[in-house]
Amino acid sequence: MATTESIVPILRVADAAAALPWWERLGFAHVHSHRFADGMPVFMTIRRGDLHVFLSEHLGDAVPGGLVYLWVTDVDAVAREFGTQVEDNPWGRDTEVVDPDGNRVRVGQRA
C-alpha cells in the first residue's frame, strides 16, 4: 500500500467564512468546516489541487500573521489577480500577497 505524506499549514483567521473568498481568489476551494458545538470556533479545510491549508478560528492553533510559500505554475496570473509585482530571484520568480487576517502567502514559480 502506497502512503502519501504531506504537510498542511494552519493559519489563524478571525472569521473563516469571511476569509474564504480571498483564498478562492488564490485558487483554493472549501473542502470541509468543523465546529465542536454551536458557537465554537470554526476549523476549515481548503485545497488547491493536492495542496491543503487549514484556516482556524481557534486562538491556540496559530498566531495571526503567519507565512506560507506556495509554488504555482503561473505566478504572473496570481500577480495580475492581486495587483502585485513579480520579482526575479535565484530560486525562481515570486510575489507576496496578504490575506485579510495578515497572513502572508509568497507565491512562486520555479526557475
Buried (B, 14 or more C-beta within 10 A) or exposed (E): EEEEEEEEBBBBBEEBEEBBEBBEEBBBEBEEBEEEEEEEBBBBBBBBEEBBBBBBBBEEBBEEEBEBEBEBEEBEEBBEEBEBEBBEEEEBBBBBBBBEBBBBBBBBBEE
